[in-house]
C-alpha cells in the first residue's frame, strides 16, 4: 500500500468508546459502513467496510455469556470497545466488538466485510498453501474468512479497538439500506432478527 493511502486510513478517527455503550442492537446496525482496519505488525494495513453483523445479548441463549463467565468469554464481561476473538470448530477464529458497560456481557460479531485496502495480502492469507485466485467478494465474506484475511487471531483477543493496531474507524458511506435477518450457525435464538446486512451487497456471507 502506498504511504499516502496508508496515512489516509490511519487519519480516520476510531469509533469512540461511547459508541460501544449504545444498545447492542443499535451498535450492530451502526457498525455497517464503518471501516475495519488492522495494521498488521511487519506486514502493513488491511482494511474493509463492514457490511454484515450479528448482535448477541446477555439473555440470549446463543450468546457465549448466557451461562456465566468463563476464561474463554471473559473479554465480553470487560470494558466496551475491545475485541473478543474466539476459536471455534477447532480451526476458525471469529472477531467481535464488545459492547455495554463492564460486567454486562454483550457483543457484535462482524460477519462480512467489503475489502478496500490490502487485497493482495488478504488473498495470499486466504489462499495459504493452495495458490488460487479468490474473488474479491469472497475474501472476507464470513467471520472465519475475515479473521484469516485480516490476520486476526489469539493475539488480537482483548485488543482495544479505540487505541490499538486493530480498530473500527468512522467512514462516510452515506445512507444505507439495512435488512434484518435471522442469525445463522446457531441452534437457539434463531427467531431473533439480529443479523444486519447492507442490502444488495455482493460481499455478504453465504449461510
C-alpha positions as a printed Julia matrix, in Angstrom:
207×3 Matrix{Float64}:
   0.0     0.0    0.0
   1.23    3.47  -0.85
   2.25    5.52   2.18
  -0.26    8.29   1.43
  -3.1     5.77   1.25
  -1.93    4.16   4.49
  -1.8     7.54   6.21
  -5.27    8.42   4.96
  -6.73    5.29   6.54
  -4.97    5.9    9.84
  -6.15    9.53   9.82
  -9.77    8.35  10.04
 -10.84    8.54  13.7
 -11.57    5.29  15.53
 -15.12    4.95  16.76
 -15.12    6.4   20.3
 -15.66    4.37  23.46
 -19.13    5.84  23.87
 -20.21    4.34  20.54
 -20.0     0.85  22.07
 -22.1     1.9   25.08
 -25.23    2.23  22.95
 -27.73   -0.63  22.96
 -26.09   -3.6   21.29
 -28.75   -3.85  18.58
 -28.11   -0.18  17.78
 -24.34   -0.79  17.62
 -24.82   -3.79  15.32
 -26.68   -1.63  12.81
 -24.42    1.4   13.24
 -21.28   -0.64  12.51
 -22.47   -1.21   8.95
 -20.5     1.01   6.6
 -17.7     1.6    9.11
 -14.12    0.63   8.34
 -12.35   -2.32   9.95
  -8.59   -1.59   9.93
  -5.72   -3.82  11.04
  -2.16   -2.53  10.92
  -0.61   -5.99  10.9
   2.85   -5.96  12.55
   5.57   -6.34   9.95
   3.07   -6.66   7.1
   1.07   -3.47   6.71
  -2.52   -2.37   6.64
  -5.59   -4.24   5.55
  -8.97   -2.54   5.65
 -12.56   -3.1    4.65
 -16.05   -1.74   5.0
 -18.32   -3.72   7.34
 -21.42   -4.98   5.51
 -22.84   -7.64   7.86
 -23.06   -8.02  11.64
 -24.82  -10.1   14.29
 -25.83   -8.96  17.77
 -25.52  -11.16  20.88
 -27.21  -10.04  24.09
 -26.65  -11.22  27.65
 -30.04  -13.0   27.99
 -29.78  -14.51  24.52
 -29.44  -18.34  24.58
 -26.99  -18.15  21.64
 -24.71  -15.71  23.47
 -21.43  -17.17  24.76
 -22.03  -15.43  28.08
 -25.56  -16.75  28.64
 -24.37  -19.32  31.21
 -21.89  -17.09  33.01
 -18.27  -16.06  32.77
 -15.55  -18.47  31.67
 -11.9   -17.98  30.66
 -12.99  -18.08  27.02
 -15.74  -15.46  27.17
 -14.11  -13.21  29.8
 -13.5   -10.34  27.31
 -17.26   -9.99  26.88
 -17.52   -9.02  30.56
 -14.81   -6.4   30.19
 -14.9    -2.78  29.05
 -16.71   -1.78  25.85
 -14.81   -1.2   22.63
 -12.47   -4.17  22.98
 -12.01   -7.19  20.73
 -13.4   -10.58  21.66
 -11.76  -13.18  19.4
 -12.68  -16.81  19.9
 -11.66  -20.11  18.32
 -14.38  -22.41  17.02
 -14.75  -25.81  15.35
 -11.08  -26.44  16.09
  -9.99  -24.4   13.08
 -11.5   -20.9   12.83
 -11.3   -17.58  14.64
 -14.21  -15.14  14.86
 -14.0   -11.45  15.76
 -16.48   -9.5   17.89
 -16.67   -5.94  19.2
 -17.61   -5.85  22.91
 -20.5    -3.55  23.83
 -22.18   -2.31  27.01
 -20.58   -1.29  30.36
 -18.09   -3.59  32.06
 -19.87   -6.55  33.65
 -22.66   -6.69  31.05
 -21.57   -9.31  28.54
 -22.77   -8.38  25.07
 -21.02   -8.14  21.72
 -21.41   -7.77  17.97
 -19.97  -10.41  15.65
 -18.5    -9.0   12.44
 -19.81  -11.36   9.74
 -18.75   -9.83   6.42
 -16.5    -7.06   5.15
 -16.02   -5.43   1.75
 -12.22   -5.22   1.27
 -10.88   -1.79   0.32
  -7.12   -1.95   1.08
  -4.51   -4.68   1.25
  -6.4    -7.07  -1.02
  -3.26   -8.84  -2.25
  -2.22   -9.58   1.34
  -5.72  -10.82   2.14
  -5.72  -13.05  -0.92
  -2.34  -14.53  -0.01
  -3.53  -15.35   3.52
  -6.76  -16.87   2.28
  -5.08  -18.97  -0.41
  -2.47  -20.37   2.0
  -0.61  -23.35   0.6
  -3.09  -23.72  -2.28
  -2.32  -20.97  -4.78
  -5.63  -19.94  -6.34
  -7.48  -16.87  -7.41
 -10.06  -15.82  -4.83
 -12.68  -13.33  -5.93
 -12.79  -10.03  -4.07
 -16.36  -10.83  -2.98
 -15.15  -13.98  -1.23
 -12.14  -12.6    0.6
 -13.97  -11.6    3.8
 -17.49  -12.97   3.31
 -17.92  -14.77   6.61
 -16.48  -14.41  10.14
 -13.77  -17.04   9.69
 -12.72  -15.56   6.36
 -12.47  -12.1    7.92
 -10.08  -13.33  10.59
  -7.95  -15.18   8.06
  -7.82  -12.29   5.58
  -7.25   -9.65   8.28
  -4.72  -11.71  10.29
  -6.92  -11.69  13.39
  -6.24  -14.49  15.87
  -5.43  -15.18  19.53
  -3.0   -12.26  19.78
  -5.76   -9.84  18.82
  -8.13  -11.04  21.55
  -8.73   -8.23  24.1
  -7.13   -5.54  21.91
  -8.56   -2.07  22.46
 -10.44   -1.12  19.28
 -10.14    2.56  20.19
  -6.4     2.72  20.84
  -4.62   -0.24  19.24
  -3.47   -1.5   15.83
  -6.86   -3.21  15.36
  -9.63   -0.65  15.09
 -13.01    0.21  13.64
 -12.91    3.67  12.12
 -15.54    6.19  11.12
 -16.19    6.15   7.39
 -18.51    8.3    5.31
 -20.67    5.8    3.46
 -23.89    7.81   3.11
 -27.34    6.43   3.91
 -27.51    2.63   3.86
 -30.45    0.34   3.22
 -30.26   -2.21   6.02
 -32.1    -5.52   6.18
 -32.57   -7.63   9.34
 -32.45  -11.41   9.08
 -32.21  -14.43  11.4
 -28.74  -15.26  12.66
 -27.01  -18.32  11.27
 -24.75  -21.04  12.64
 -26.63  -21.26  15.95
 -29.17  -23.68  17.42
 -31.02  -21.37  19.8
 -32.27  -17.84  19.3
 -32.84  -18.29  15.57
 -36.16  -16.46  15.86
 -34.46  -13.13  16.54
 -33.8   -10.92  13.52
 -30.46   -9.81  14.87
 -28.32  -10.24  11.76
 -27.98   -6.93   9.94
 -26.84   -6.6    6.33
 -26.25   -3.85   3.78
 -28.98   -4.61   1.28
 -27.72   -5.84  -2.08
 -24.05   -6.02  -1.11
 -22.2    -8.75  -3.07
 -19.79   -9.12  -0.13
 -22.27  -10.69   2.31
 -21.64  -14.12   3.84
 -23.35  -17.16   2.41
 -25.14  -19.23   5.09
